[in-house]
Amino acid sequence: MSEFMGLIFGNYEAKEGEFMPGGGSLHSMMTPHGPDTKCFMGASTGHLAPVRVADNTQSFMFESSLSLRTTGWALETCEKVDTEYWKCWQDLPKLFNPSQK
């Protein structure tokens, strides 16, 4: 599954302060992606109760079973590619325990 997401206005809680209005992200098939460490840990350790998210925010997402591709302009000319995007997951703890039932 490929996924393209864009933020029209507001904040995106999974990468708050980094994913700005007018921005977009493309995750092609088999590409790891998800919320940053701060968002993941907050959702994993927070009190379990209904929580409002995305107030005053408008975003969109397109998903496709097809592989999506960026153009040379998008990768090089526009100079907007975040080459350090992968770093937002470096502090994510390894919580999987295959022995836990």
HELIX and SHEET records of a PDB file:
HELIX    1   1 GLU A   13  LYS A   15  5                                   3    
HELIX    2   2 THR A   37  THR A   45  1                                   9    
HELIX    3   3 GLY A   72  GLY A   72  1                                   1    
HELIX    4   4 TRP A   73  THR A   77  3                                   5    
HELIX    5   5 TYR A   85  TRP A   89  5                                   5    
SHEET    1   A 3 GLY A  24  HIS A  27  0                                        
SHEET    2   A 3 SER A   2  PHE A   9 -1                                        
SHEET    3   A 3 GLN A  58  SER A  64 -1                                        
END                                                                             
